[in-house]
C-alpha cells in the first residue's frame, strides 16, 4: 500500500516524459510523448505533477491562450493512488495559476468520473464533445506540416474565440496539415490511433473536402475524431465516412462565456488542448 499522502505540487519536467506517457497509457488515452513534450514546451509553468513513494503519480496541465482562455487537461492519477486528493490539488493549483494571470475563462472536457470534482471547484457544463472512431490496420506516419498564422489564425480565432496560433504552430511540427482559403485540418499520429483535428471551416463543403481527402489518402489508418455535438454537419459527416460514436465528454467552463462560432469547429485539437 502507498505510504505517502502529501499533495505537494511541483512542475512537470522533460525528465518526466516517460512516466507521464505511462500515466496516460494506463488510462487508455491516445497521447504520445510528442503530445506531452509539446505541452511542457508551450506551458512550462502550467504543467503540474505530484510524486508519491518516489514516483510520478498524478498530473494536470494548464495551457493559456492569451488572457482570454486557459485549458485544463491531462488530469491523471495512477489507479492505486486515486481518492487521495491528488487530482483536486492539481486542479486547484491550475486554477490559481489561471487566476493569477487574469485569465477570463477556463475550460476543460470532463469524463463522467471527473465531472463532480470540476463542479465542486466552480465549473459548469456548457455542452459536450463526442469521440468518434474508425478502425484501420496501419499507423499514420509522421508528416511534418506548416501552419501559416497569417492565413489561418483569423479563421481559428473566429471559430474558437481565442488566439491559439502558438499552439497550432507547435502542433504543426508533428502533424499533417492541409488548408484552403476557408478551412484548415491537422492530423497526427497517436498512441493507439491517428488523431483527426483540429479542423475549422467557414462552410461545411470546405471542411468535408479537406477531411475526406485526408482520410482517402490514409485509407488504411485507424482514426479518432472528437466533435462538438452542436456541429451537426460534422457529426453527419463522421457517420457518412464510416466513423462510430465511442464516448461522450462534458465540456465545462469556469468564468465568462467565450465568444466564437462552434458551428465552425469540425474537430477539436484534443481533450487537453481544446
C-alpha positions in Angstrom: 0.0 0.0 0.0 1.2 3.5 -0.8 2.6 5.3 2.3 2.8 8.9 1.1 -0.3 11.1 1.3 1.3 14.6 0.7 -0.4 16.6 -2.0 2.7 18.8 -2.7 2.5 20.0 -6.3 5.6 20.6 -8.4 6.2 21.4 -12.1 6.3 18.6 -14.6 9.7 18.4 -16.3 11.0 17.0 -19.5 12.7 14.3 -17.5 9.1 13.1 -16.5 8.0 12.4 -20.1 8.3 8.6 -19.9 6.4 8.5 -16.6 3.8 10.9 -17.9 3.2 8.7 -21.0 2.9 5.8 -18.7 0.1 7.5 -16.8 -1.9 8.3 -20.0 -1.3 4.9 -21.3 -2.6 3.2 -18.2 -5.8 5.4 -18.6 -6.1 4.1 -22.2 -5.6 7.6 -23.6 -4.2 8.3 -27.1 -1.5 10.9 -26.3 2.1 10.3 -27.4 5.4 11.5 -26.0 5.3 14.3 -28.6 2.0 15.5 -27.2 3.3 15.6 -23.7 6.5 17.3 -24.8 4.5 20.0 -26.7 2.5 20.8 -23.5 5.7 21.2 -21.5 7.3 23.3 -24.2 4.2 25.6 -24.6 3.4 25.9 -20.9 6.5 25.1 -18.7 4.9 26.9 -15.7 1.5 25.3 -16.3 2.3 21.6 -16.2 1.9 20.2 -12.7 2.8 16.9 -11.0 2.6 15.1 -7.7 5.0 12.5 -6.6 4.4 9.7 -4.1 6.7 6.9 -3.0 9.4 8.1 -5.2 7.4 8.1 -8.5 5.2 10.4 -10.5 1.6 9.5 -9.7 -0.6 12.4 -10.9 -0.6 15.2 -13.4 -2.6 18.2 -14.7 -1.8 20.8 -17.4 -2.9 24.4 -17.9 -2.4 25.9 -21.4 -3.2 29.6 -21.7 -4.4 31.2 -24.9 -3.5 34.8 -24.1 -5.7 36.3 -21.3 -8.9 35.2 -22.9 -8.8 31.4 -22.3 -7.0 28.7 -20.5 -7.4 25.0 -21.0 -7.0 22.3 -18.3 -6.1 18.8 -19.4 -4.2 15.7 -18.7 -5.7 15.3 -15.2 -4.5 11.8 -14.4 -3.8 9.8 -11.3 -2.2 6.4 -11.2 -5.1 4.0 -10.2 -3.6 2.8 -6.9 -3.2 6.5 -5.8 -6.7 7.7 -6.5 -9.1 9.0 -3.8 -6.2 10.8 -2.1 -7.0 14.3 -3.2 -4.2 14.5 -5.8 -6.5 15.5 -8.7 -8.2 18.2 -6.6 -4.8 19.6 -5.5 -3.6 19.7 -9.1 -6.8 21.3 -10.5 -6.7 23.8 -7.7 -3.1 24.7 -8.5 -4.0 25.1 -12.2 -7.0 27.4 -11.3 -4.8 29.5 -9.0 -2.3 29.9 -11.8 -5.0 31.0 -14.2 -6.5 33.4 -11.8 -3.0 34.9 -11.0 -2.7 35.7 -14.8 -6.1 37.3 -15.0 -7.5 34.6 -17.4 -11.1 35.3 -18.0 -12.3 31.8 -19.0 -11.1 28.4 -18.1 -12.4 25.3 -19.9 -11.9 21.6 -19.9 -13.5 18.4 -21.3 -14.6 16.1 -18.4 -15.2 12.4 -18.2 -18.2 11.3 -16.1 -15.7 10.4 -13.3 -14.1 13.8 -13.3 -17.2 16.0 -13.6 -18.1 16.0 -9.9 -14.7 17.3 -9.0 -14.9 20.1 -11.6 -18.3 21.1 -10.5 -17.1 21.4 -6.9 -14.5 24.0 -7.9 -16.8 26.2 -9.9 -17.1 24.7 -13.4 -20.5 24.3 -15.1 -21.4 22.3 -18.1 -21.9 24.1 -21.4 -22.1 21.3 -23.9 -20.4 18.0 -24.8 -17.8 16.5 -27.2 -18.2 13.1 -28.9 -15.3 10.8 -29.6 -15.8 9.1 -33.0 -13.6 6.3 -34.2 -12.9 4.3 -37.4 -10.8 1.1 -37.3 -7.7 0.6 -39.5 -4.8 -1.7 -40.0 -1.9 0.7 -40.2 -0.4 3.7 -38.4 -0.2 7.3 -39.6 3.5 8.1 -40.3 4.6 11.5 -39.2 4.3 14.1 -41.9 5.6 17.5 -40.8 3.4 20.4 -41.7 3.5 24.1 -41.5 0.8 26.3 -40.1 0.6 29.7 -41.8 -0.5 32.0 -39.0 -1.2 35.0 -41.3 -3.5 32.9 -43.3 -5.3 30.7 -40.8 -5.1 32.3 -37.4 -8.1 34.6 -38.1 -10.2 31.6 -39.1 -9.3 29.7 -35.9 -9.9 32.9 -33.8 -13.4 33.3 -35.3 -14.2 29.6 -34.6 -12.7 29.3 -31.1 -12.8 32.8 -29.6 -9.2 32.9 -28.5 -5.7 33.2 -30.1 -4.4 29.7 -30.4 -1.8 30.4 -33.1 1.2 29.5 -30.9 -0.3 26.1 -30.1 -1.2 25.5 -33.7 2.3 26.4 -34.9 3.8 24.0 -32.4 1.3 21.3 -33.2 2.1 21.5 -36.9 5.7 20.3 -36.1 4.3 16.8 -35.6 1.2 16.9 -37.7 -0.1 16.5 -41.3 -1.6 19.9 -42.2 -3.8 20.9 -45.1 -5.7 24.0 -45.8 -7.6 26.1 -48.3 -9.0 29.6 -48.2 -11.9 28.6 -46.0 -10.7 25.7 -43.9 -7.7 24.0 -42.3 -7.2 20.5 -41.0 -4.5 18.9 -38.8 -3.9 15.1 -38.4 -1.3 13.4 -36.3 -0.1 10.1 -35.0 -1.5 8.8 -31.7 -0.5 6.0 -29.4 -3.5 3.9 -30.4 -5.0 5.6 -33.5 -4.2 8.6 -35.7 -6.0 11.7 -34.5 -8.1 13.9 -36.8 -8.1 17.5 -35.6 -8.2 20.3 -35.1 -10.3 21.4 -38.0 -12.1 24.7 -38.5 -14.0 25.8 -41.6 -16.3 28.7 -42.6 -18.6 26.3 -44.5 -19.4 22.6 -44.5 -18.2 22.0 -48.1 -14.7 23.2 -47.3 -14.4 21.0 -44.2 -15.8 18.0 -46.0 -13.3 18.4 -48.8 -10.3 18.5 -46.5 -11.4 15.7 -44.2 -12.5 13.4 -47.0 -9.3 13.8 -49.0 -7.1 13.3 -45.9 -9.0 10.1 -45.0 -8.8 8.9 -48.6 -5.0 9.5 -48.7 -4.6 7.4 -45.5 -7.4 4.9 -46.0 -5.9 2.0 -44.0 -5.2 4.1 -40.9 -7.3 3.8 -37.8 -8.7 7.2 -36.6 -10.1 9.1 -33.6 -12.1 12.3 -34.2 -13.5 14.5 -31.4 -16.5 16.6 -32.4 -18.5 19.2 -30.5 -22.1 17.9 -30.5 -23.6 21.1 -31.7 -21.9 20.8 -35.0 -24.4 18.7 -36.7 -22.7 18.8 -40.1 -19.6 17.3 -38.6 -21.5 14.6 -36.9 -23.3 13.6 -40.1 -20.0 13.7 -42.0 -18.4 11.4 -39.5 -21.2 8.9 -39.8 -21.1 9.0 -43.6 -17.4 8.4 -43.5 -17.7 5.2 -41.5 -17.0 6.5 -38.0 -19.0 5.4 -34.9 -19.5 7.2 -31.7 -17.5 5.8 -28.8 -17.9 8.1 -25.8 -19.1 11.5 -24.7 -17.2 14.0 -22.6 -18.8 17.1 -21.0 -17.4 20.5 -22.0 -17.2 22.6 -18.9 -16.5 26.3 -18.2 -15.4 28.4 -15.3 -15.7 32.2 -15.8 -17.1 34.2 -18.7 -18.8 32.7 -21.7 -16.3 32.6 -24.6 -17.1 34.2 -28.0 -16.7 32.0 -31.0 -18.7 30.0 -33.6 -19.0 26.4 -32.5 -20.5 25.5 -35.9 -17.1 26.3 -37.5 -15.3 23.7 -35.3 -15.3 20.4 -37.2 -12.8 18.8 -34.9 -11.2 19.9 -31.7 -7.4 19.8 -31.2 -7.6 17.3 -28.3 -9.2 17.0 -24.9 -6.0 18.5 -23.5 -5.9 21.4 -26.0 -9.5 22.4 -26.7 
